[in-house]
Amino acid sequence: MTHHMEPRPVTQAAGAAATGVLLSFAACQALALTERHREQTCASSGGMCFTWWDLAILPLIFATASVVLAIVYKVLGIGPRIVVVPPSLLLAPLPLAAGQSVGGWAAATMAGGLWACSIALAARDRHRVLGLALAAAGLLTSLIVLYRPS
């Protein structure tokens, strides 16, 4: 008889954080690549210019992150995924943008890791308050960084 052991909360949080860091790093690099491509392509035009990458990159980032998070969260036993993945994706741009504005891609990837870790903790009954508190603190900090008066 095989015993299926549920991953420990520390393992789940660390796995979610590592996944958040990797996804955030990939998103930052994809957005930077898109910006460089736009600058090269639109250098000669004096007006508004869009490339197909400008239109495709955000849906590609969200689709990739959805699939990766669903798979990783299944492996880590974080769930229910229908409750965990949407806030991970829909609210993540706030901490990522705040991190990017303060410290570039390195801060954005750290913010992504902290965000994913807090959401993973919030999915566990025993650590829900801690996870929600971390997520709320991250969102509040992000909003202050992004919308502070100049």
C-alpha positions in Angstrom: 0.0 0.0 0.0 1.4 3.4 -1.0 0.9 6.4 1.2 0.4 9.7 -0.4 2.0 12.3 1.8 0.7 15.9 1.5 3.6 18.3 1.0 4.4 20.4 4.1 3.4 24.1 4.2 7.1 25.1 4.1 7.6 23.0 0.9 4.4 24.4 -0.6 5.4 28.0 0.2 8.9 27.6 -1.0 7.8 25.9 -4.3 5.2 28.6 -4.9 7.8 31.3 -4.2 10.3 29.7 -6.6 7.6 29.4 -9.2 6.6 33.1 -8.7 10.2 34.2 -9.0 10.7 32.2 -12.2 7.4 33.4 -13.8 8.1 37.0 -12.8 11.6 36.9 -14.2 10.3 35.4 -17.5 7.6 38.1 -17.7 10.1 40.9 -17.1 12.4 39.5 -19.8 9.5 39.0 -22.2 8.3 42.6 -21.7 11.8 44.0 -22.0 12.3 42.0 -25.3 9.0 43.4 -26.6 10.1 46.9 -25.7 13.4 46.5 -27.5 11.6 45.0 -30.5 9.2 48.0 -30.6 12.0 50.5 -30.3 13.9 48.8 -33.3 10.8 48.4 -35.4 9.3 51.8 -34.7 12.6 53.8 -34.7 11.9 55.3 -38.1 8.2 56.2 -37.6 7.4 59.5 -36.0 3.9 58.6 -34.8 2.3 55.9 -32.8 3.6 52.5 -33.6 2.6 49.0 -32.4 4.0 45.6 -33.2 2.3 42.3 -33.0 4.4 41.5 -29.9 2.8 44.5 -28.2 -0.6 42.9 -28.7 0.4 39.3 -28.0 2.8 39.5 -25.0 0.3 40.0 -22.1 -2.1 37.2 -23.2 1.0 35.0 -23.7 2.3 35.8 -20.3 -1.0 35.1 -18.6 -1.6 31.9 -20.5 1.8 30.6 -19.8 1.6 31.6 -16.1 -1.9 29.9 -15.8 -0.6 26.6 -17.2 2.6 26.7 -15.1 0.8 27.6 -11.9 -1.9 25.0 -12.4 0.7 22.3 -12.9 3.0 23.4 -10.1 0.2 23.9 -7.6 -1.2 20.4 -8.5 2.2 18.9 -7.9 2.7 20.8 -4.6 -0.8 20.0 -3.4 -1.8 23.7 -3.2 -5.5 24.1 -3.9 -8.2 24.3 -4.7 -6.4 25.7 -7.8 -9.6 27.4 -9.1 -9.3 29.6 -5.9 -5.6 30.0 -5.9 -4.5 30.6 -9.5 -6.9 33.5 -10.4 -5.7 35.8 -7.6 -2.2 34.8 -8.2 -2.5 36.0 -11.8 -5.0 38.9 -11.6 -3.4 40.7 -8.7 0.2 39.9 -9.4 0.8 42.9 -11.8 0.5 45.3 -8.9 3.4 43.9 -6.8 5.4 43.3 -10.0 4.9 46.8 -11.3 5.8 48.3 -7.9 8.9 46.2 -7.7 9.9 47.2 -11.3 9.4 50.9 -10.5 11.6 50.7 -7.4 14.3 48.3 -8.3 14.0 47.0 -11.8 13.6 43.3 -12.8 15.3 42.0 -9.7 12.8 43.7 -7.3 10.0 42.6 -9.6 11.0 39.0 -9.4 11.3 39.1 -5.6 7.9 40.7 -5.4 6.5 37.9 -7.6 8.0 35.3 -5.3 6.6 36.9 -2.2 3.2 37.3 -3.8 3.0 33.6 -4.9 4.2 32.5 -1.5 1.6 34.6 0.3 -1.2 33.2 -1.9 0.0 29.6 -1.4 -0.1 30.2 2.4 -3.6 31.7 2.2 -4.8 28.5 0.6 -4.0 26.5 3.8 -6.5 26.6 6.6 -3.8 26.7 9.2 -1.8 29.5 7.6 -4.7 31.4 6.0 -4.5 34.5 8.3 -0.7 34.8 7.7 -1.0 34.3 4.0 -3.9 36.9 3.7 -2.0 39.3 5.9 1.1 39.0 3.7 -0.9 39.4 0.5 -2.8 42.4 1.9 0.5 44.0 3.1 2.0 43.3 -0.4 -0.9 44.9 -2.2 -1.1 47.9 0.1 2.7 48.5 -0.3 2.4 48.1 -4.0 -0.5 50.6 -4.2 1.5 53.1 -2.1 4.6 52.7 -4.3 2.6 53.0 -7.5 0.3 55.8 -6.6 2.2 57.9 -4.1 2.2 61.6 -4.8 5.3 62.9 -6.4 
